[in-house]
Amino acid sequence: MLSNKTAIVIGGGIAGCSSAYALAQRGIQVTLLERHANLASEASGNPQAMLYPRLSGDDTASQFALMSYLYSLELLKTLELTPADFQLCGMLQLGFNPRELARIEKVAKHFAGENLLRYVNAKEASLLAGLTLSHDAIYFPDAAWVNPQVLCQRLSHHKNISIKTLTNANKILKNKGLFEVYVDQKLVKAADIIIIANANEANNMGLALVSKTQAVRGQVSILKASDISSKLKLIVCSDGYLSPATNGQHCLGATFSTDSTDLTIDELGIDELDHEANLARLKCFSLPLYEHLKDNICAGRVSLRCTSADYFPLVGELLESSAVIAKPPRPNASTATLPWLTGLYINIAHGSRGFTSAPLCAELLASLICGDSLPIPAELAGLLNPNRFLLRKLGLKKLARTLATSNTRGMLQPISS
Ligand SMILES: Cc1cc2nc3c(=O)[nH]c(=O)nc-3n(C[C@H](O)[C@H](O)[C@H](O)COP(=O)(O)OP(=O)(O)OC[C@H]3O[C@@H](n4cnc5c(N)ncnc54)[C@H](O)[C@@H]3O)c2cc1C
């Protein structure tokens, strides 16, 4: 029985809210801690998030992207969001340069005959879009956009979740089998399980994590819709995206810059050059839309993504890195004998697609915690193992591979009993 267990989730973005939800759905009492006054105040706080997979064929990254996308769509359909906050409007991914054209042709061939997507020529793409487009595309009929703040609120509005905002957790201690979370020296809450879901701040919890992440600045531009652009019926995507108008505005994004990784969220400001970069993306795939919208920027929003070195999220239970470094295990050690921080989990590094990847990763974590069958194949779950960089750094590639086949200690060990 896990329903008498308690959990603390640190971070109220999509990773934290979906982790809290997945545990709460299993009857676990969850306390969700967020440092700002409102949930979804950092990377998860854009006015709109697009839900779509970026595929290249049958590689593992594509498999993960696809499973995440399908999982998120199914989850969102159960949440009864209104059309003002969630629309399955569809998406066109344009073959706007030779490389992208080759990619979409390959993807269309690979998924031929499935309902997931289909190849459309420029004429059909234009009919679907409601506007003239000059590139062939792949069409995802179920791709969607969602209002991120509404989604995070809906996920965490649950009888088994209590939310504590304005709580900047900065220390975790284990005491008598329970994890204690502190703000400065003050104990905030103790629980059996902790999920760290605070993105780039995960390394500032006094835990000596060796999970390499990088902050990547991104800016979206909000554009006032014109008479012509209002006809756009779906999301159009090149190396960025333009959403259909909602409440008279489009969301155009997004820049990707690794230059300001040492800035904190409070130090980020809107950059006019980033607005220009977003407009350049638009110009590249539709000159008419660019001409209609180029003088219509009315706002923007900037925040920091959190990415890992291999672009897969970090999801799973953590090893005590200092113990592993002090006494590296043998390459053929049983994973069950490693120094696990039993009950301490992480769900971070969702990069540019957190609204597709985080809900499935949250479900994976909840399955690991409760000993349920995993929602994705074990090999795929293993790619997300948060200890992979620690073991690789110590030259323990074989052990990293062993962990990577299960994302667990080798045996599913629910922390009940
Ligand atoms: C410009 C831009 C456009 C994007 N567009 C899309 C898109 O269209 N579709 C898509 O899927 N993804 C998109 N992304 C990526 C997506 O926003 C992220 O992948 C996702 O928001 C990451 O969610 P998260 O919960 O991991 O991080 P965050 O949303 O950053 O959440 C972390 C939370 O932890 C809190 N926190 C930090 N430290 C502490 C602490 N010590 N104690 C308590 N709370 C703490 C923070 O305040 C924050 O609320 C975009 C990103 C950017 C920057």
The ligand as a Tripos MOL2 file, in Angstrom:
@<TRIPOS>MOLECULE
LIG
   53    58     1     0     0
SMALL
NO_CHARGES

@<TRIPOS>ATOM
      1 C1         10.5880   30.5860  -25.2110 C.3       1 LIG1
      2 C2         10.2150   29.1680  -24.9340 C.ar      1 LIG1
      3 C3          9.2300   28.5660  -25.7070 C.ar      1 LIG1
      4 C4          8.8650   27.2400  -25.4600 C.ar      1 LIG1
      5 N1          7.8750   26.6570  -26.2000 N.ar      1 LIG1
      6 C5          7.4790   25.3980  -25.9190 C.ar      1 LIG1
      7 C6          6.4060   24.7950  -26.6220 C.ar      1 LIG1
      8 O1          5.7690   25.3970  -27.4800 O.2       1 LIG1
      9 N2          6.0820   23.5020  -26.3030 N.ar      1 LIG1
     10 C7          6.7410   22.7940  -25.3310 C.ar      1 LIG1
     11 O2          6.4100   21.6300  -25.0840 O.2       1 LIG1
     12 N3          7.7570   23.3610  -24.6580 N.ar      1 LIG1
     13 C8          8.1380   24.6230  -24.9230 C.ar      1 LIG1
     14 N4          9.1700   25.1830  -24.2330 N.ar      1 LIG1
     15 C9          9.8740   24.3670  -23.2440 C.3       1 LIG1
     16 C10         9.0550   24.2520  -21.9660 C.3       1 LIG1
     17 O3          8.6190   25.5320  -21.5980 O.3       1 LIG1
     18 C11         9.9030   23.6100  -20.8740 C.3       1 LIG1
     19 O4         10.4220   22.3820  -21.3340 O.3       1 LIG1
     20 C12         9.0860   23.3470  -19.6220 C.3       1 LIG1
     21 O5          8.3950   24.4850  -19.2340 O.3       1 LIG1
     22 C13         9.9860   22.8710  -18.4900 C.3       1 LIG1
     23 O6          9.1720   22.6760  -17.3740 O.3       1 LIG1
     24 P1          9.8110   22.4510  -15.9470 P.3       1 LIG1
     25 O7          8.6990   22.2350  -15.0070 O.co2     1 LIG1
     26 O8         10.8830   21.4240  -16.0260 O.co2     1 LIG1
     27 O9         10.5850   23.8180  -15.6210 O.3       1 LIG1
     28 P2          9.9760   25.2180  -15.1320 P.3       1 LIG1
     29 O10         8.7270   25.5480  -15.8150 O.co2     1 LIG1
     30 O11        11.0930   26.2020  -15.1970 O.co2     1 LIG1
     31 O12         9.5950   24.9200  -13.6380 O.3       1 LIG1
     32 C14        10.5240   24.8660  -12.5820 C.3       1 LIG1
     33 C15         9.8130   25.4780  -11.3990 C.3       1 LIG1
     34 O13        10.5920   25.2690  -10.2270 O.3       1 LIG1
     35 C16        10.4930   26.4420   -9.4290 C.3       1 LIG1
     36 N5         11.6310   26.4410   -8.5300 N.ar      1 LIG1
     37 C17        12.9530   26.5800   -8.8540 C.ar      1 LIG1
     38 N6         13.6950   26.4540   -7.7590 N.ar      1 LIG1
     39 C18        12.8640   26.2460   -6.7160 C.ar      1 LIG1
     40 C19        13.0520   26.0460   -5.3380 C.ar      1 LIG1
     41 N7         14.2750   26.0340   -4.8100 N.pl3     1 LIG1
     42 N8         11.9780   25.8530   -4.5410 N.ar      1 LIG1
     43 C20        10.7230   25.8700   -5.0830 C.ar      1 LIG1
     44 N9         10.4700   26.0700   -6.3950 N.ar      1 LIG1
     45 C21        11.5370   26.2350   -7.2020 C.ar      1 LIG1
     46 C22        10.5030   27.5680  -10.4350 C.3       1 LIG1
     47 O14         9.9980   28.7520   -9.8860 O.3       1 LIG1
     48 C23         9.6470   26.9950  -11.5450 C.3       1 LIG1
     49 O15         8.2820   27.3170  -11.3800 O.3       1 LIG1
     50 C24         9.5270   26.5100  -24.4450 C.ar      1 LIG1
     51 C25        10.5080   27.1160  -23.6740 C.ar      1 LIG1
     52 C26        10.8550   28.4460  -23.8960 C.ar      1 LIG1
     53 C27        11.8960   29.0780  -23.0340 C.3       1 LIG1
@<TRIPOS>BOND
     1     1     2 1
     2     2     3 ar
     3     2    52 ar
     4     3     4 ar
     5     4     5 ar
     6     4    50 ar
     7     5     6 ar
     8     6     7 ar
     9     6    13 1
    10     7     8 2
    11     7     9 ar
    12     9    10 ar
    13    10    11 2
    14    10    12 ar
    15    12    13 ar
    16    13    14 ar
    17    14    15 1
    18    14    50 ar
    19    15    16 1
    20    16    17 1
    21    16    18 1
    22    18    19 1
    23    18    20 1
    24    20    21 1
    25    20    22 1
    26    22    23 1
    27    23    24 1
    28    24    25 2
    29    24    26 1
    30    24    27 1
    31    27    28 1
    32    28    29 2
    33    28    30 1
    34    28    31 1
    35    31    32 1
    36    32    33 1
    37    33    34 1
    38    33    48 1
    39    34    35 1
    40    35    36 1
    41    35    46 1
    42    36    37 ar
    43    36    45 ar
    44    37    38 ar
    45    38    39 ar
    46    39    40 ar
    47    39    45 ar
    48    40    41 1
    49    40    42 ar
    50    42    43 ar
    51    43    44 ar
    52    44    45 ar
    53    46    47 1
    54    46    48 1
    55    48    49 1
    56    50    51 ar
    57    51    52 ar
    58    52    53 1
@<TRIPOS>SUBSTRUCTURE
     1 LIG1         1 GROUP 0 **** ****
